[in-house]
Amino acid sequence: MAKKADSLGLSRIEKSPDIPTMVAKQVIDLISSGKLKPGDKLPSEQAMTNLFGISRISLREALKLLEAKEYIESRDRKGKFVKSMADNVKSPIEDMISIDHEKIWELLAVRRILDSEMAAFAAVNAKSRQLKELREIIKRMQEIGTDDVLISNESGKLYSDIFDVLADSTKNTIFVHLRQTIATILKGAFPYSRQKLSTTPGSSKEIFNQMIKICEAVEKRDPNAAKTATIEHIDYIVMTLKKVLKGFK
């Protein structure tokens, strides 16, 4: 769903010799402030031309500028979307991992640092809306079944959604971009990890309980507990995955 142009705070642009640059700057400011996040769809051309008070030609020049600077991308006929930093860095890192599979552990080590700090920030800064989103995700996981967290495709998405909400709760747009980068690389570089983890009896329920522990710590506004719970979760994934993969050699 596209963001409503009027809700983003776009402002009219007075006559200027460089209207496209001024439009691009407003959009970049929205991305930098977190009002527009990776994957968000930009408002329609009609909505933006009305609010900016400019012509379609000027707007399209601004959009071309934003695409050239890799802030946004076109998706067929679906519209313009905010890009993630993952789009710029995932290929070389994925290539590195495809050559040396041991690099996956280095990537998980980065996630251990990033996600734990992200959870701590979220515990301090999360808004009621974001806490509600976390509760709804956990509730949906329960409905699917705690033993199926690692099997169901929907549960896999819900798991990812938890960390997306945590990133969004930090009030730090760099966390949002870094989170998407790590998630995208992991998804592309290790697509079968969830299936391998699911072969360990009780792992699905264990990971579900870890998600509850993280979310509860965030809701209790306890950054230390949130950080510790996240570290324990990543350590469990590393330990279990290494054990499983060793058995497949």
Buried (B, 14 or more C-beta within 10 A) or exposed (E): EBBEBEEBEBEEBEEEEEBBEBBBBBBBEBBEEBBBBBEBBBBBBEBBBBBBEBEEEBBBBBBEBBBEEEBBEEEEEEBBBBBBBBBEEBEEBBEBBEEEEEBBEEBBEEBBEBBBBBBBBBBBBBEEEBBEBBEEBBEBBEEBBBBBBBBBEEBBEBBBBBBBBBBBBBBBBEBBBBBBBBBBBBBBBBEEBBEBBBEBEEBBBBBBBBBBBBBBBBBEBBBEBBBBBBBBBBEBBBEBBEEBBEEEE
